[in-house]
């Protein structure tokens, strides 16, 4: 196939409208989630991991570790995703190789 035909076909395919099931890109979802959590932190402390789990929300593997650790309330209210490699990957790479159970950034990649 000539370069001209290849680029014409590529242009036609890129002009197609996304289907009704097309969602936002995983990177955008991840960046939006991080921004929402940061805004929530600015308005006050987050719910601690023990209360989050008691409310029925699943915790990621790192939050589970913090939840069982004898730490103070302030430690248990931190946004642990801010230091997690999964967040960094998810905000910068679509279809990032993240498979942690109950990780919101992993869920965005599906």
C-alpha positions as CSV (number, residue, x, y, z in Angstrom):
1,X,0.0,0.0,0.0
2,X,1.4,3.4,-0.9
3,X,1.9,6.0,1.7
4,X,-0.7,8.2,0.1
5,X,-3.4,5.5,0.4
6,X,-2.4,4.6,3.9
7,X,-2.7,8.2,5.1
8,X,-6.0,8.7,3.3
9,X,-7.4,5.6,5.1
10,X,-6.0,6.7,8.4
11,X,-7.6,10.2,8.0
12,X,-11.0,8.6,7.1
13,X,-10.9,6.3,10.2
14,X,-9.9,9.2,12.5
15,X,-12.8,11.3,11.3
16,X,-15.4,8.8,12.5
17,X,-17.5,9.8,15.4
18,X,-17.1,7.7,18.6
19,X,-19.9,5.3,19.2
20,X,-22.4,5.7,22.0
21,X,-20.5,3.3,24.3
22,X,-17.2,5.2,23.9
23,X,-16.2,6.6,27.3
24,X,-13.6,9.1,28.3
25,X,-10.0,8.1,28.0
26,X,-8.5,6.3,31.0
27,X,-5.9,9.1,31.4
28,X,-8.6,11.8,31.6
29,X,-10.6,9.7,34.1
30,X,-7.6,9.3,36.3
31,X,-6.6,12.9,36.2
32,X,-10.2,14.0,37.0
33,X,-10.4,11.5,39.9
34,X,-7.1,12.9,41.3
35,X,-8.3,16.5,41.0
36,X,-11.6,15.7,42.7
37,X,-9.9,14.0,45.6
38,X,-7.5,17.0,46.0
39,X,-10.4,19.4,46.0
40,X,-12.1,17.3,48.6
41,X,-8.9,17.4,50.7
42,X,-8.9,21.2,50.4
43,X,-12.3,21.4,52.0
44,X,-11.5,19.1,54.9
45,X,-10.0,15.8,55.9
46,X,-10.9,12.7,54.1
47,X,-12.8,9.8,55.7
48,X,-10.3,7.5,57.3
49,X,-9.7,4.0,55.8
50,X,-11.4,2.2,58.8
51,X,-14.6,4.2,58.4
52,X,-14.4,3.8,54.6
53,X,-14.2,0.1,55.0
54,X,-17.0,0.0,57.6
55,X,-19.2,1.9,55.1
56,X,-18.8,-0.9,52.7
57,X,-16.3,0.5,50.3
58,X,-13.5,-1.8,49.3
59,X,-9.9,-0.7,50.0
60,X,-6.9,-1.2,47.8
61,X,-4.1,-3.4,49.1
62,X,-2.1,-0.4,50.4
63,X,-5.1,1.0,52.2
64,X,-5.8,-2.4,53.7
65,X,-2.3,-2.3,55.2
66,X,-2.8,1.1,56.6
67,X,-6.2,0.1,58.0
68,X,-4.7,-2.7,60.1
69,X,-1.7,-0.7,61.2
70,X,-1.9,0.9,64.6
71,X,-1.6,4.5,63.3
72,X,-3.3,7.7,64.2
73,X,-6.3,9.3,62.7
74,X,-4.3,11.7,60.6
75,X,-2.3,8.9,59.0
76,X,-5.5,7.0,58.2
77,X,-7.0,10.0,56.4
78,X,-4.3,10.4,53.9
79,X,-4.9,10.0,50.1
80,X,-2.5,7.1,49.5
81,X,-3.0,7.2,45.8
82,X,-1.0,10.4,45.7
83,X,2.2,8.4,46.3
84,X,1.2,5.2,44.4
85,X,2.8,4.3,41.1
86,X,-0.6,3.2,39.8
87,X,-1.8,6.8,39.9
88,X,1.2,8.0,38.0
89,X,0.9,5.3,35.4
90,X,-2.8,5.8,35.0
91,X,-2.6,9.6,34.6
92,X,0.1,9.3,31.9
93,X,-0.6,6.1,30.0
94,X,-3.8,4.7,28.5
95,X,-4.2,1.0,29.0
96,X,-1.6,1.0,31.8
97,X,-0.5,-2.3,33.2
98,X,-2.3,-1.9,36.6
99,X,-4.1,-4.8,38.2
100,X,-4.4,-4.0,41.9
101,X,-7.7,-5.1,43.2
102,X,-10.0,-2.3,44.3
103,X,-7.7,0.4,42.8
104,X,-9.8,3.1,41.2
105,X,-7.0,3.8,38.7
106,X,-7.0,0.1,37.7
107,X,-10.8,0.3,37.2
108,X,-10.4,3.3,34.8
109,X,-8.1,1.2,32.6
110,X,-10.8,-1.4,31.8
